[in-house]
Amino acid sequence: MTPYLLPFRFKLIGALMVALGLLLAVAADLLHLRLELPVLAVISTYMQTRWFVVFSTNVLDEIEMLLVISGVFFMVFSRQRRELPEYDAIRNKSLALAFILNNIFLLFSVLFIYGSSFFMMLILNIISMGVFYIACFQFLKRKLKKSLTD
C-alpha cells in the first residue's frame, strides 16, 4: 500500500475545486469578470522584462488555475474509498499510460497547433497528465473489478 496517498475525502475536495475553477473560468469569460489586485512578480515580460516588481493585474486566471491544478492533484493523490492491494500495480500502469498519452498530446500540439492556440495547449498540458492518469486509473480499476466478479 502506498504511504504517500491522502485520505479519500481529498478526492471529493479536489473534485469540488476543479468544478469551482472551471465554473469560475466560464463565468469570468462570459460575464467579463475582473479582479484587479496587486501581485508580486518574480519576472514579468509584457512590454519589457522586469524582475521582482509589484503591479496590479486581473488575478482570476491565476485563481482558476490554482483551483484546477490543486484539485487535480488532490484527486490523483487520494486513496480510494476501499483500497485493494492490486491498486498499487494499477497506479503504476496508469502513471506510465498517462505519461505516454500526455507526450502524444504534446507532440501533436507541437506538430499541428500554432500561435496563441499553442499557448492554450501548453496551459492544458499542465493538467492533462493528471487527467490522463485519473482516466487510466478508473478504466483499469473497472477492468480489475470486472475480472474479480467473473
Secondary structure, 3 states (H helix, E strand, C coil): CCCCCECCHHHHHHHHHHHHHHHHHHHHHHHCCCCEEEEEEEEEECCCEEEEEEEEEECHHHHHHHHHHHHHHHHHCECCCCCCCCHHHHHHHHHHHHHHHHHHHHHHHHHHCCCHHHHHHHHHHHHHHHHHHHHHHHHHHHHHHHHHHC
